């Protein structure tokens, strides 16, 4: 924000008429607008009515001295940012220190050389315009951010409304497909039956995705009630495996759980969905026929669940961001079918709702272990 000299007002305050005239004359010659006052109280009243861009202020003046004028200026919200440069015959270090303490930005000793005064004036004006420009830009950024947040809120509200409205007819389609599959048993040839099975599987996947979107929003708003029950952690693994059913057909799954019951307090449905999500991702990114290891073990921080695959692993720089909403890391998903980018976000929110932790580890020998911990009873 570079302003011309004739657009800049400099206030000069000095009880010595010769100094007042000299500064007035020389600043005007440089094109500045100048207002001059011989007393501090007059200058303060004028600045209150029409704030100048910079003030040259003497210290030793009758009535209100320069220190008092500066303190009064800095106490007013609309005047406190005006640069104040002291011009004084007082040369003691304590005087200079006090000048800076009350808010002055510079201190010029009399008798002064006008070129020195001018250089300091121009420097502080440039700093002032730069500061104002930064303030203006910050306001613009704040306003842009506010509008962006409003648009984001509107987008999320619209997305939630559309998704919610889609869920009911989609559930109806899924129900009719299941009925049709039952009614058509023995009436369809193999190809037609396969088409019907694929249609039902596609409708099921779409229903699950919609449910995940809605659940992510509910978890974010802490609006999803948790049905917390005490249970054996091994049952959660069994439930997740059973729920996946045909998706695990042909997969080599190794389950490593304690021989004795391992108590955990959780919402069974949510935790089983997290485990199922981990398993589906593991199968998706692993070579066909490679083993999948599901583990449960007690740890000091709670009960630890892990799903290890033999896939390409997750680069270090993505191991936290993949749990963010809509995050899809193309660098390690090349050639893979893309999803909504909400599956792992749902997992993170669901585990955090249990006061647990979630993460991924990738050993040097390859593969990934997606894991989470949830507190044991009493923790």
C-alpha positions as CSV (number, residue, x, y, z in Angstrom):
1,X,0.0,0.0,0.0
2,X,2.1,2.9,-1.3
3,X,0.5,6.2,-0.8
4,X,1.6,9.5,-2.4
5,X,3.0,12.3,-0.2
6,X,0.0,14.5,-1.0
7,X,-2.3,11.8,0.4
8,X,-0.3,11.7,3.7
9,X,-0.9,13.9,6.7
10,X,1.9,14.5,9.2
11,X,1.3,16.3,12.5
12,X,4.1,18.4,13.9
13,X,3.9,19.3,17.6
14,X,6.5,21.7,19.0
15,X,6.3,24.7,21.3
16,X,9.3,26.4,19.5
17,X,7.9,28.4,16.6
18,X,11.1,28.2,14.6
19,X,11.2,24.5,14.8
20,X,7.5,24.3,14.0
21,X,7.9,26.6,10.9
22,X,11.0,24.7,9.7
23,X,9.5,21.3,9.8
24,X,6.2,22.5,8.4
25,X,7.9,24.2,5.5
26,X,10.3,21.4,4.6
27,X,7.7,18.7,4.8
28,X,5.3,20.7,2.6
29,X,8.1,21.1,0.1
30,X,8.3,17.3,-0.1
31,X,4.6,17.2,-0.9
32,X,3.2,16.1,2.5
33,X,0.1,17.6,4.1
34,X,1.1,19.1,7.4
35,X,-0.9,20.2,10.5
36,X,1.2,22.0,13.1
37,X,0.4,22.7,16.8
38,X,2.4,24.5,19.5
39,X,0.8,22.6,22.4
40,X,0.1,19.0,23.2
41,X,-3.5,19.4,24.3
42,X,-4.4,21.1,21.0
43,X,-2.6,18.4,19.0
44,X,-4.4,15.6,20.9
45,X,-7.8,17.2,20.3
46,X,-7.1,17.6,16.6
47,X,-5.8,14.0,16.3
48,X,-8.9,12.7,17.9
49,X,-11.0,14.5,15.3
50,X,-8.8,13.7,12.3
51,X,-6.1,11.1,12.9
52,X,-2.9,11.9,11.0
53,X,-0.7,9.3,9.4
54,X,2.4,10.1,11.5
55,X,3.3,12.5,14.4
56,X,6.5,14.4,15.0
57,X,6.4,15.2,18.7
58,X,8.5,17.5,20.9
59,X,8.8,16.5,24.6
60,X,9.4,19.6,26.6
61,X,6.2,21.6,26.2
62,X,4.1,23.7,28.6
63,X,1.0,22.0,30.0
64,X,1.0,18.5,28.6
65,X,4.4,17.3,27.6
66,X,5.2,14.9,24.8
67,X,5.4,11.8,27.0
68,X,1.8,12.5,28.2
69,X,0.5,13.2,24.7
70,X,2.0,9.9,23.5
71,X,0.5,8.0,26.4
72,X,-2.9,9.5,25.7
73,X,-2.7,8.6,22.0
74,X,-1.8,5.0,22.7
75,X,-4.7,4.7,25.1
76,X,-7.2,5.4,22.3
77,X,-8.2,2.5,20.1
78,X,-8.4,4.6,16.9
79,X,-5.2,6.5,17.6
80,X,-2.8,3.9,19.1
81,X,-1.4,2.7,15.8
82,X,-0.2,6.1,14.6
83,X,3.6,6.2,14.5
84,X,5.0,8.7,16.9
85,X,8.6,10.1,16.4
86,X,10.0,12.1,19.3
87,X,12.1,15.2,18.4
88,X,13.8,16.5,21.5
89,X,16.8,18.2,23.0
90,X,16.8,15.8,25.9
91,X,19.8,13.5,25.3
92,X,19.8,11.3,28.4
93,X,19.4,7.6,27.9
94,X,16.6,7.5,30.5
95,X,14.6,10.0,28.4
96,X,15.0,7.9,25.2
97,X,14.0,4.8,27.1
98,X,10.9,6.5,28.5
99,X,10.0,7.7,25.0
100,X,10.0,4.1,23.7
101,X,8.2,2.9,26.8
102,X,5.2,5.2,26.3
103,X,4.9,4.0,22.6
104,X,7.3,6.1,20.5
105,X,8.9,4.4,17.6
106,X,11.9,6.7,17.1
107,X,13.8,9.4,18.8
108,X,15.6,12.3,17.0
109,X,17.9,14.6,19.0
110,X,17.8,18.4,18.5
111,X,19.4,20.2,16.8
112,X,18.3,17.9,14.0
113,X,19.3,17.6,10.3
114,X,16.2,17.6,8.2
115,X,17.4,14.9,5.9
116,X,17.7,12.6,8.9
117,X,14.2,13.5,10.0
118,X,12.9,12.9,6.5
119,X,14.6,9.5,6.2
120,X,13.0,8.4,9.5
121,X,9.6,9.8,8.5
122,X,9.7,7.9,5.2
123,X,10.9,4.7,6.8
124,X,8.1,4.7,9.4
125,X,5.5,5.7,6.9
126,X,6.5,2.8,4.7
127,X,6.3,0.4,7.7
128,X,2.9,1.9,8.6
129,X,1.6,1.3,5.1
130,X,3.0,-2.2,5.0
131,X,1.4,-2.9,8.4
132,X,-2.0,-1.6,7.2
133,X,-1.7,-3.7,4.0
134,X,-1.0,-6.8,6.1
135,X,-4.0,-6.0,8.3
136,X,-6.2,-5.4,5.2
137,X,-5.0,-8.7,3.7
138,X,-5.6,-10.5,6.9
139,X,-9.2,-9.2,7.0
140,X,-9.7,-10.3,3.4
141,X,-8.3,-13.7,4.3
142,X,-10.6,-13.9,7.4
143,X,-13.6,-12.9,5.3
144,X,-12.7,-15.4,2.6
145,X,-12.2,-18.1,5.2
146,X,-15.5,-17.3,6.8
147,X,-17.3,-17.5,3.4
148,X,-15.4,-20.8,2.7
149,X,-16.6,-22.3,6.0
150,X,-20.1,-21.2,5.2
151,X,-20.0,-22.9,1.8
152,X,-18.4,-26.0,3.4
153,X,-21.2,-26.1,5.9
154,X,-23.8,-25.7,3.2
155,X,-22.1,-28.4,1.1
156,X,-22.0,-30.8,4.0
157,X,-25.6,-30.1,4.9
158,X,-26.7,-30.7,1.2
159,X,-24.6,-33.8,1.0
160,X,-26.1,-35.2,4.2
161,X,-29.7,-34.4,3.1
162,X,-29.2,-36.0,-0.4
163,X,-27.5,-39.1,1.1
164,X,-30.1,-39.4,3.8
165,X,-32.9,-39.2,1.2
166,X,-31.1,-41.8,-1.0
167,X,-30.9,-44.3,1.8
168,X,-34.6,-45.2,2.0
169,X,-35.2,-46.0,-1.7
170,X,-31.9,-47.8,-1.9
171,X,-32.9,-50.0,1.1
172,X,-36.1,-50.7,-0.8
173,X,-34.2,-51.8,-3.9
174,X,-32.0,-54.0,-1.8
175,X,-35.0,-55.6,-0.1
176,X,-36.7,-56.3,-3.4
177,X,-33.6,-57.8,-4.8
178,X,-33.3,-60.1,-1.9
179,X,-36.9,-61.2,-2.3
180,X,-36.5,-61.6,-6.0
181,X,-33.4,-63.8,-5.4
182,X,-35.4,-66.0,-3.0
183,X,-38.4,-66.2,-5.4
184,X,-36.3,-66.9,-8.4
185,X,-34.4,-69.8,-6.8
186,X,-34.6,-72.7,-9.2
187,X,-36.3,-70.6,-11.9
188,X,-33.2,-68.8,-13.3
189,X,-30.3,-70.2,-15.3
190,X,-26.7,-69.8,-13.9
191,X,-25.9,-66.5,-15.8
192,X,-29.1,-64.8,-14.8
193,X,-28.7,-65.9,-11.2
194,X,-25.1,-64.5,-11.1
195,X,-26.4,-61.2,-12.5
196,X,-29.0,-61.0,-9.7
197,X,-26.3,-61.8,-7.1
198,X,-24.0,-59.1,-8.4
199,X,-26.9,-56.6,-8.4
200,X,-27.7,-57.3,-4.8
201,X,-24.0,-57.1,-3.9
202,X,-23.7,-53.7,-5.6
203,X,-26.8,-52.4,-3.8
204,X,-25.4,-53.7,-0.5
205,X,-22.1,-52.0,-1.0
206,X,-23.8,-48.7,-2.0
207,X,-26.1,-49.0,1.1
208,X,-23.0,-49.5,3.3
209,X,-21.3,-46.5,1.8
210,X,-24.3,-44.3,2.5
211,X,-24.5,-45.6,6.0
212,X,-20.8,-44.8,6.5
213,X,-21.2,-41.2,5.3
214,X,-24.1,-40.6,7.6
215,X,-22.3,-42.3,10.5
216,X,-19.2,-40.1,9.9
217,X,-21.3,-37.0,10.3
218,X,-23.0,-38.3,13.4
219,X,-19.7,-39.3,15.0
220,X,-18.1,-35.9,14.2
221,X,-21.0,-34.2,15.9
222,X,-20.9,-36.7,18.8
223,X,-24.5,-37.4,18.0
224,X,-24.2,-41.2,17.7
225,X,-25.2,-43.0,20.9
226,X,-22.8,-45.8,21.9
227,X,-24.3,-49.1,23.1
228,X,-21.4,-50.0,25.5
229,X,-21.3,-53.5,26.7
230,X,-18.7,-55.7,28.4
231,X,-17.7,-58.6,26.2
232,X,-14.9,-61.0,25.1
233,X,-12.7,-59.3,22.5
234,X,-12.5,-62.6,20.5
235,X,-16.2,-62.3,19.8
236,X,-15.6,-59.1,17.9
237,X,-13.2,-60.8,15.6
238,X,-15.6,-63.6,15.0
239,X,-18.5,-61.2,14.3
240,X,-16.4,-59.2,11.8
241,X,-15.4,-62.4,10.0
242,X,-19.0,-63.6,9.9
243,X,-20.3,-60.3,8.7
244,X,-17.9,-60.3,5.7
245,X,-19.0,-63.8,4.7
246,X,-18.6,-64.2,0.9
247,X,-16.1,-61.4,0.7
248,X,-13.6,-63.6,2.4
249,X,-14.2,-66.6,0.1
250,X,-10.8,-68.0,-1.0
251,X,-8.9,-65.7,1.3
252,X,-6.3,-67.1,3.7
253,X,-7.1,-65.6,7.1
254,X,-5.1,-66.4,10.2
255,X,-6.7,-65.4,13.6
256,X,-4.4,-65.0,16.5
257,X,-6.3,-64.4,19.8
258,X,-5.6,-65.3,23.4
259,X,-6.6,-68.7,24.6
260,X,-8.5,-67.2,27.5
261,X,-11.3,-64.5,27.3
262,X,-10.1,-61.0,27.0
263,X,-12.6,-58.5,28.4
264,X,-13.3,-55.2,26.6
265,X,-16.0,-52.6,26.9
266,X,-17.3,-51.3,23.6
267,X,-20.1,-50.8,21.1
268,X,-20.0,-54.2,19.4
269,X,-21.5,-53.1,16.1
270,X,-19.1,-50.1,15.6
271,X,-15.9,-52.1,16.5
272,X,-16.9,-55.0,14.3
273,X,-17.4,-52.6,11.5
274,X,-13.9,-51.1,12.1
275,X,-12.3,-54.6,12.0
276,X,-14.3,-55.5,8.9
277,X,-13.1,-52.3,7.2
278,X,-9.5,-53.1,8.0
279,X,-9.9,-56.7,6.6
280,X,-11.6,-55.5,3.4
281,X,-8.8,-52.9,2.8
282,X,-6.2,-55.6,3.5
283,X,-7.7,-57.9,0.9
284,X,-8.0,-55.1,-1.6
285,X,-4.4,-54.1,-1.5
286,X,-2.8,-57.5,-1.0
287,X,-1.6,-59.9,-3.8
288,X,-4.2,-62.6,-4.5
289,X,-3.9,-65.6,-2.2
290,X,-1.6,-63.8,0.3
291,X,-2.3,-64.5,4.0
292,X,-4.1,-62.0,6.2
293,X,-3.4,-62.0,10.0
294,X,-6.0,-60.7,12.5
295,X,-4.6,-60.3,16.0
296,X,-5.9,-59.4,19.4
297,X,-3.7,-59.0,22.5
298,X,-3.7,-57.3,25.9
299,X,-1.5,-54.2,26.3
300,X,-0.9,-51.7,29.1
301,X,-3.0,-49.1,27.2
302,X,-5.9,-51.5,26.6
303,X,-6.9,-54.2,24.2
304,X,-5.0,-54.1,20.9
305,X,-6.5,-55.2,17.6
306,X,-4.4,-55.5,14.4
307,X,-5.0,-56.6,10.8
308,X,-1.8,-57.3,8.9
309,X,-1.6,-57.7,5.1
310,X,1.0,-58.4,2.5
311,X,0.4,-55.4,0.4
312,X,2.7,-52.6,-0.8
313,X,2.6,-50.7,2.6
314,X,1.7,-47.1,3.2
315,X,4.4,-44.4,2.7
316,X,5.4,-42.7,5.9
317,X,4.1,-39.3,4.8
318,X,0.6,-40.7,4.4
319,X,0.2,-42.8,7.6
320,X,-1.7,-40.1,9.4
321,X,-3.5,-38.4,6.6
322,X,-5.2,-41.6,5.3
323,X,-7.5,-41.4,8.3
324,X,-8.8,-38.0,7.2
325,X,-12.1,-37.5,5.5
326,X,-12.1,-38.0,1.7
327,X,-8.4,-38.7,1.8
328,X,-7.3,-41.0,-1.1
329,X,-3.6,-41.5,-1.5
330,X,-3.1,-42.2,-5.2
331,X,0.6,-42.9,-4.8
332,X,-0.1,-46.2,-3.2
333,X,-3.5,-46.9,-4.8
334,X,-2.4,-47.1,-8.4
335,X,-4.5,-49.5,-10.2
336,X,-6.9,-50.0,-7.3
337,X,-10.6,-49.3,-7.2
338,X,-11.3,-46.0,-5.6
339,X,-13.8,-45.6,-2.7
340,X,-15.4,-42.7,-1.0
341,X,-12.4,-41.9,1.1
342,X,-14.5,-42.2,4.2
343,X,-13.9,-45.8,5.4
344,X,-10.8,-45.1,7.4
345,X,-12.2,-41.7,8.6
346,X,-15.2,-43.7,10.0
347,X,-12.7,-46.1,11.7
348,X,-10.8,-43.2,13.3
349,X,-13.9,-41.5,14.6
350,X,-15.4,-44.7,15.9
351,X,-12.3,-45.7,17.8
352,X,-11.8,-42.1,19.2
353,X,-15.5,-42.3,20.4
354,X,-14.2,-45.2,22.6
355,X,-11.3,-43.1,23.9
356,X,-9.0,-45.4,21.9
357,X,-6.1,-44.9,19.5
358,X,-5.7,-45.9,15.8
359,X,-2.8,-46.1,13.4
360,X,-0.9,-48.1,10.8
361,X,2.6,-49.6,10.9
362,X,4.6,-50.8,7.9
363,X,7.6,-53.0,8.7
364,X,10.6,-53.0,6.3
365,X,9.9,-56.5,5.1
366,X,6.7,-55.2,3.6
367,X,3.0,-55.2,4.2
368,X,0.9,-53.0,6.6
369,X,-0.6,-53.5,10.0
370,X,-3.7,-51.4,10.7
371,X,-4.3,-51.4,14.4
372,X,-6.4,-49.8,17.1
373,X,-6.6,-50.0,20.9
374,X,-9.6,-49.5,23.1
375,X,-9.5,-49.3,26.9
376,X,-10.2,-52.5,28.9
377,X,-12.9,-52.4,31.6
378,X,-11.8,-50.2,34.5
379,X,-9.3,-48.3,32.5
